[in-house]
Amino acid sequence: MRLNVSTILSAIIYVVCFSSQACQQTLYVPLIESNKDKLITALLSLSVNKSGNDICIRQIDKSLTEARKSMFVDKGLIDVQWASKGSRANRLLKPIPEAIFRGLGGYRIFVIRKGEQARFDKIFTLDDLKKLTAGQGDFWGIPKY
C-alpha cells in the first residue's frame, strides 16, 4: 500500500488534534480545510513537540474568512493564524516574520515542460544557465525578507 503525503499529514493532524492526552496548555488553531493547512499544522505540531512543553493543538470547528481569523486571534478564540506577508492580518496582529514555505523568492526551483529534461541536462555552469529565458506567473508572490 502506497501512502501519499496528504494521507500521512492527515494522520499526524488527527493524532495531534484529536488525541485525548492531558495537556498543560492548549493551542487553538483555525479549522484545517486544505492540504496547506494540514502541512502548516503539522509543522506547528513539530515545533511545539520539539519545545519540550506539554502543549496540545486543537482546531476550532468553524470555517472562517481571513478577516474573521484575525478577529478570533484578537479576541483570544484562536491562538495562531497563518497568512501571506501582505495580508491584512499582518497589519492587525503581531506577525512572526518567517516564511513557512519560503515561496519562490526563497528556494529557486525549475518547473520545466515535459520533454525538456535533455536540454537542462547539458547545463553545468551559470553561463550555461544565463543563455536561457525564465519567467514566473503573474500571481506568484515573492516574500520580502
Secondary structure, 3 states (H helix, E strand, C coil): CCCCHHHHHHHHHHHHHHCCCCCCEEEEECCCCCHHHHHHHHHHHHHHHHCCCCEEEEECCCCCCHHHHHHHHHHCCCCCCCCCCCCCHHHHCCCCCCCCCCHHHHCCCCCCCCCCHHHHHCCCCHHHHHCCCCCCCCCCCCCCC
